Amino acid sequence: MPSRTIHPTAASAPPCRSDLIPRRWIAGSSVLALLAALAFVAAPVRAEAVTVPPAPSGWTTVFSDDFAGPAGSAPSSANWTYDTGPGANFGTGEIETMTNSTANVHLDGNGHLDITALNSGGSWTSGRIHTPSALVGAPAGGKLEVTASIQQPGPAGGAGYWPAFWMLGPGQWPENGEIDIMEDVNALAEVAGTIHCGTYPGGVCNEGNGIGSGLRSCPGCQGGFHTYSMILDRTDTSAEAITWYLDGSAYFSVNEAQVGAGTWQQAFDHNLSIIFDLAIGGGFPNGACGCTTPTAGTSSGGTMSVASVAAYTTTGSGGGTGGGTAGPVVGYGGLCLDDRSANTADLNPVQVYTCNGSAAQQWTFVQAGTTLHVLGKCLDVNGGGTANGTTVDLYTCNSTGAQVWIPRSDGSLYNPQSNRCLDDTGWSTSPGTQVQIWDCAGSANQQWKLP
């Protein structure tokens, strides 16, 4: 099951106590002074807004958000979109309903994104947002760092709180890969880092709780902002690794050899989306406490607060944002993958054709995004289809799962969204036959030689 992170919220404001108000203000009967005093006493202490750190030397910033904006407003629609609906739909046992209401997800006006879980008569609501597409990945031969400054929720009663900062690849879970950068449950002042990949059930890195650090002590993580980071290292593409950091100190690592090269490449050698959410209840918090959460004592109003998020990459041999070697993609019978008539209109058929060195056959494989480009467009499964026989065409590059093609050791190009492979239809050796997706079989008509 995917282990989405939910974080405990910052401590609730202390109750307003009259014995904390200077007596001279009361005696002076200044209503304005009294109101000001009440507001001062009741206001929770907030850390200063954190600006997005610049990219380290030798790295490039590929995504960031400092959550600037008016208090009570929604986060940038250019950077974030919502997952809404019952938490039961996510497959983790959580019980809240995710909404796009600013009551659950909003900017605080001081450079923070707040995700708040609310209980109304036993019905919980909360929020989950993600980048509109899978937009960050480590280039072959390079690295990806994804980092955020977060204050975990710290409600008085935290049973069932499950905050998370994580990443997910496009397509079918868990084959598409999941990296949980920060999770805590039940407001325990702890942190866990985890990967999910392979297949479910039975996958080498997905049985139980995936491969992860387990919950580790995170002192002060409910009382202030801490930095949670992940680095995906592909500098040696035969020995890739992911390392988790808390405030710059590494505390856990997992490597390609632990799960097998094929499983790893399918999960992590492509772009992923970035996600923040705060769940209530579910398998992780229930398992940690040996109880059913939330309980009658679980507090409403706990908030996960995010001060900044950023993704940085180093340049790799695969050229993470494009610019790889262009050339033919050669398939069955020696025919080449070809954009029919060199037409760049969306939905133009992609076919097999006699290799001729034309621009319509000069494909570039972009390893960070695991996409194939020709004439400025991308190889695409028509309509994002998943059925056998769905045709493949050319389309504007959009970072969707329909455009992810993961090379496998048997020479096939796997599309995780459909769980199928690029296929020369009917083993055709006739130039002009449009290609399709089909059940992966490792057969000769599904073997492609990349440039």
C-alpha positions in Angstrom: 0.0 0.0 0.0 1.4 3.5 -0.7 2.6 5.1 2.5 1.5 8.7 2.1 2.9 11.0 4.8 0.9 13.0 7.2 2.5 15.3 9.7 1.4 16.4 13.2 0.5 20.1 13.5 2.0 22.8 15.4 0.8 23.2 19.0 -2.5 24.8 19.5 -2.6 28.4 20.8 -2.6 28.4 24.6 -5.9 29.3 26.2 -6.4 33.0 26.9 -5.9 33.5 30.6 -7.0 36.8 32.3 -4.2 36.4 34.8 -1.7 37.0 32.0 -3.2 40.4 31.1 -1.6 43.3 32.9 -4.1 44.6 35.6 -3.4 48.2 34.7 -4.9 47.5 31.2 -8.1 46.1 32.7 -8.3 48.9 35.2 -7.9 51.5 32.5 -10.9 49.9 30.7 -9.2 50.3 27.3 -11.1 48.0 25.1 -8.6 48.3 22.3 -5.7 47.6 24.6 -7.5 44.6 26.1 -8.2 43.2 22.6 -4.6 43.7 21.6 -3.5 41.9 24.7 -5.8 39.0 24.1 -4.6 38.7 20.6 -1.0 38.7 21.7 -1.5 36.0 24.3 -3.6 33.8 22.0 -1.4 34.0 19.0 0.9 30.9 18.5 4.5 31.6 18.0 5.6 31.2 14.4 9.1 30.9 13.0 10.2 33.4 10.4 9.3 32.6 6.8 12.1 30.7 5.1 13.2 31.7 1.7 14.1 29.0 -0.8 17.8 28.2 -0.5 19.9 28.8 -3.7 21.1 25.8 -5.5 24.4 24.4 -4.1 27.5 25.0 -6.2 27.4 22.7 -9.3 23.7 22.2 -9.0 20.7 23.8 -10.8 17.3 24.7 -9.4 14.6 22.9 -11.4 11.6 23.6 -9.2 10.9 25.7 -6.1 8.1 27.5 -4.1 8.4 29.9 -1.2 4.7 30.0 -0.6 4.4 33.7 -0.8 0.9 35.1 -1.1 -2.0 36.6 0.9 -3.2 35.0 4.1 -6.0 32.6 3.4 -5.3 32.2 -0.3 -4.7 29.0 -2.1 -1.2 27.9 -3.2 0.0 28.7 -6.7 -2.1 26.8 -9.3 0.9 26.8 -11.6 2.8 24.8 -9.0 0.1 22.7 -7.3 -3.1 20.9 -7.9 -5.4 19.0 -5.5 -6.2 15.4 -4.9 -9.8 15.4 -3.5 -12.2 12.8 -2.2 -12.4 10.2 0.5 -9.1 9.0 1.9 -10.4 5.5 1.6 -9.8 5.9 -2.2 -6.0 6.1 -1.7 -5.7 2.5 -0.4 -4.0 3.3 2.9 -6.9 3.0 5.3 -7.1 6.7 6.1 -10.5 8.1 7.0 -10.5 11.8 6.1 -11.9 13.5 3.0 -9.4 15.5 1.1 -10.7 18.9 -0.1 -9.6 21.9 -2.1 -11.0 24.2 0.6 -8.8 27.0 1.9 -10.0 25.8 5.4 -7.8 22.8 4.8 -5.1 24.1 2.5 -4.0 27.8 2.5 -1.1 30.2 2.6 -0.7 32.0 6.0 0.6 35.3 4.5 4.0 34.9 6.1 5.5 32.5 3.5 4.1 29.2 4.7 1.8 26.6 3.2 -0.6 25.3 5.9 -2.4 22.0 5.6 -4.9 21.6 8.4 -7.0 18.5 9.5 -10.4 19.4 10.8 -13.0 17.3 12.6 -16.7 18.2 12.3 -18.9 15.9 14.3 -16.7 12.9 13.6 -16.2 13.7 9.9 -12.6 14.7 9.2 -11.3 16.8 6.3 -7.8 17.6 5.2 -5.7 18.4 2.2 -3.4 16.8 -0.4 -1.6 18.7 -3.1 0.9 17.7 -5.8 2.8 19.2 -8.7 0.7 19.2 -11.8 3.0 16.7 -13.5 6.0 14.5 -12.9 8.5 17.3 -13.3 11.7 16.4 -11.4 14.1 13.6 -12.0 17.8 12.7 -11.8 19.6 12.6 -15.1 21.7 9.6 -15.9 25.1 10.3 -14.5 23.7 13.1 -12.3 21.8 13.7 -9.0 18.4 15.0 -7.9 17.9 16.6 -4.5 14.3 17.3 -3.3 14.1 19.3 0.0 11.5 21.1 2.1 11.4 23.1 5.4 8.5 21.7 7.4 7.0 22.1 10.8 5.2 18.9 11.7 1.7 19.1 13.3 1.7 18.9 17.1 -1.9 18.7 18.3 -2.7 18.0 21.9 -4.1 14.7 20.9 -2.2 13.4 17.9 -3.4 9.8 17.4 -4.1 9.3 13.7 -2.2 12.3 12.4 -0.1 11.2 9.4 1.8 14.1 7.6 3.8 13.4 4.5 6.2 14.9 2.0 6.8 12.5 -0.8 7.2 11.8 -4.5 5.4 9.5 -7.0 6.2 8.5 -10.6 3.6 8.5 -13.3 1.7 5.3 -14.2 0.9 2.1 -12.2 1.8 1.9 -8.5 4.2 0.7 -7.2 6.1 -0.1 -10.4 6.2 3.7 -11.1 8.2 4.3 -7.9 7.4 6.1 -4.7 9.9 8.0 -2.5 8.6 9.1 1.0 10.9 11.8 2.1 9.2 12.6 5.4 6.6 10.8 7.3 5.5 10.9 11.0 2.5 9.3 12.7 0.6 10.1 15.9 2.5 13.3 16.6 5.4 11.2 17.9 8.2 13.7 17.0 9.7 11.1 14.6 10.6 10.8 11.0 10.7 7.9 8.4 12.1 7.7 4.9 10.9 4.9 2.6 10.8 3.6 -1.0 8.1 1.6 -2.8 8.7 -0.1 -6.1 8.3 -3.4 -7.9 5.0 -5.2 -7.8 2.2 -5.6 -5.2 1.8 -8.1 -3.7 5.1 -9.9 -3.8 7.4 -7.1 -4.8 10.9 -7.0 -3.4 10.5 -3.4 -2.2 6.9 -3.3 -1.5 5.8 -6.1 0.8 4.9 -4.7 4.3 6.1 -1.1 4.4 8.5 -1.1 1.5 12.2 -0.5 2.3 12.7 2.2 4.8 14.3 3.6 7.8 11.4 3.0 10.2 10.4 5.8 12.5 13.3 7.6 14.0 13.6 10.3 16.7 13.1 13.8 15.4 13.4 16.1 18.4 11.6 19.4 18.1 10.0 18.6 14.8 6.6 19.6 16.1 7.9 22.8 17.7 9.8 24.3 14.8 10.8 24.0 11.1 13.3 21.3 10.1 14.7 20.4 6.7 13.8 17.1 5.2 15.7 16.0 2.1 16.3 13.2 -0.4 19.2 12.8 -2.9 18.8 10.3 -5.8 22.3 9.6 -7.0 22.7 8.3 -10.5 26.4 9.3 -11.0 27.1 5.6 -11.4 24.2 4.3 -13.4 25.0 0.7 -12.4 25.0 1.5 -8.7 22.4 4.1 -8.1 21.2 5.1 -4.5 18.8 7.2 -2.6 19.8 8.9 0.7 17.6 10.7 3.3 18.7 13.7 5.3 17.3 15.5 8.4 18.7 19.0 8.8 21.6 18.1 6.4 22.6 14.9 8.2 22.2 11.6 6.4 20.2 9.0 8.4 19.3 6.3 5.9 20.2 5.0 2.4 19.0 2.4 -0.1 20.7 1.3 -3.3 19.9 -0.3 -6.6 21.4 -3.7 -5.7 18.9 -4.2 -2.9 16.0 -4.4 -5.3 17.6 -5.3 -8.7 18.5 -3.0 -11.6 15.3 -3.6 -13.6 13.0 -2.9 -10.7 15.0 0.2 -9.7 15.2 1.6 -13.2 11.5 1.2 -13.7 10.8 3.0 -10.4 13.3 5.8 -10.2 15.0 6.5 -13.6 12.4 9.0 -14.7 10.6 12.1 -13.4 8.4 12.1 -10.4 5.8 14.5 -8.9 6.1 16.2 -5.5 3.3 15.7 -2.9 2.4 17.2 0.4 -0.5 15.7 2.5 -1.9 15.4 6.0 -3.9 12.2 6.4 -5.9 11.0 9.4 -6.0 7.4 10.4 -4.8 4.5 8.3 -2.4 1.6 8.4 0.7 3.4 9.4 -0.6 5.3 12.5 -2.7 2.3 13.5 0.3 0.0 13.2 2.5 2.3 15.2 0.1 2.5 18.2 -1.5 -0.9 17.9 -4.9 0.8 18.0 -7.5 2.2 15.7 -7.1 5.9 14.9 -8.3 8.6 15.2 -9.5 8.2 18.8 -12.0 10.2 20.8 -9.0 12.2 22.1 -7.6 13.1 18.7 -7.5 16.9 18.4 -9.0 18.8 15.5 -7.0 21.6 13.8 -3.5 20.1 13.7 -1.4 21.7 10.9 1.5 20.8 8.8 3.3 24.0 7.8 5.7 24.2 4.9 8.1 27.1 4.6 9.8 26.2 1.3 10.3 23.3 -1.2 12.9 23.0 -3.9 14.4 20.5 -6.3 18.0 20.7 -7.6 19.9 18.6 -10.2 23.4 18.1 -11.3 24.2 17.7 -15.0 24.5 14.0 -16.0 25.6 12.1 -19.1 21.9 11.8 -20.1 21.4 15.6 -20.1 18.4 15.6 -17.6 16.4 18.2 -19.5 17.0 17.1 -23.0 19.9 17.4 -25.5 20.8 13.7 -25.6 22.2 12.1 -28.8 19.6 12.1 -31.5 19.3 9.1 -33.8 17.1 6.3 -35.1 15.2 3.9 -32.8 15.5 0.6 -34.6 12.9 -2.2 -34.2 11.7 -5.5 -35.6 12.9 -6.3 -39.2 15.3 -3.5 -39.1 12.6 -0.9 -39.5 12.8 2.5 -37.7 10.4 4.4 -35.5 9.1 7.2 -37.6 6.8 10.2 -37.3 4.5 9.8 -40.3 5.2 12.4 -43.0 7.3 14.4 -40.5 4.0 15.9 -39.4 4.2 17.7 -36.0 0.5 17.9 -35.4 -0.7 16.4 -32.1 -2.0 12.9 -32.6 0.0 12.3 -35.8 0.7 8.5 -36.0 4.0 7.1 -35.1 4.9 4.1 -37.4 7.6 1.7 -38.4 9.3 2.7 -41.6 12.4 2.0 -43.7 15.3 3.6 -42.0 16.3 6.7 -44.0 18.0 9.1 -41.7 15.3 11.7 -42.0 14.4 14.2 -39.3 11.3 12.2 -38.6 13.5 9.4 -37.4 15.9 11.4 -35.2 14.7 10.5 -31.7 16.3 11.8 -28.5 15.9 9.8 -25.3 15.6 12.1 -22.3 16.6 9.8 -19.4 15.5 12.0 -16.5 12.0 12.2 -17.9 12.2 8.9 -19.7 10.6 10.4 -22.8 11.3 10.0 -26.5 11.4 13.3 -28.5 11.3 13.9 -32.3 10.7 17.2 -34.1 10.0 18.9 -30.8 7.2 16.5 -29.7 6.9 13.3 -27.6 6.1 9.7 -28.2 2.7 9.3 -26.6 0.0 6.6 -25.9 -3.1 7.9 -27.6 -5.5 9.4 -25.0 -3.5 8.0 -22.2 -5.1 4.6 -23.0 -4.1 1.4 -21.2 -5.7 -1.3 -23.3 -3.9 -3.7 -25.6 -3.9 -2.3 -29.1 -4.0 1.4 -28.1 -2.2 3.3 -30.8 0.9 5.4 -30.2 1.3 8.9 -31.7 3.1 12.1 -31.5 2.0 14.8 -29.0 3.1 17.9 -27.2 5.4 16.9 -24.4 3.4 17.2 -21.1 5.1 15.0 -18.5 2.1 12.7 -18.3 2.3 8.9 -17.8 1.3 8.5 -21.4 4.7 9.7 -22.4 6.9 7.6 -20.1 9.0 4.9 -21.8 11.3 2.9 -19.6 14.0 0.8 -21.3 14.2 -2.7 -20.0 17.1 -5.1 -20.2 15.3 -7.3 -22.8 15.2 -4.3 -25.2 11.6 -3.4 -24.6 10.2 0.1 -23.9 7.8 -0.1 -20.9 5.0 2.3 -20.3 4.2 2.0 -16.5 0.8 3.9 -16.8 -0.6 1.2 -19.0 1.6 -1.7 -17.7 2.3 -2.5 -21.4 5.2 -2.2 -23.9 5.8 -0.4 -27.2 4.8 -3.0 -29.9 5.3 -3.3 -33.6 1.7 -4.2 -34.5 1.3 -7.7 -35.8 5.1 -8.2 -36.2 4.8 -6.0 -39.2 7.6 -5.5 -41.7 5.5 -3.3 -43.9 6.6 0.4 -43.8 3.7 2.6 -42.6 2.3 0.4 -39.8 1.4 2.4 -36.8 2.9 1.1 -33.5 0.8 0.3 -30.4 1.0 -0.8 -26.8 0.6 -4.5 -25.9 1.3 -6.9 -23.0 5.0 -7.0 -22.4 6.4 -10.3 -23.8 10.1 -9.6 -24.5 9.4 -10.7 -28.1 11.3 -9.5 -31.1 8.6 -7.1 -32.1 8.9 -5.3 -28.8 12.7 -4.9 -28.9 14.0 -1.4 -29.7 17.5 -0.2 -30.1 17.8 3.4 -28.8 20.2 6.0 -30.2 
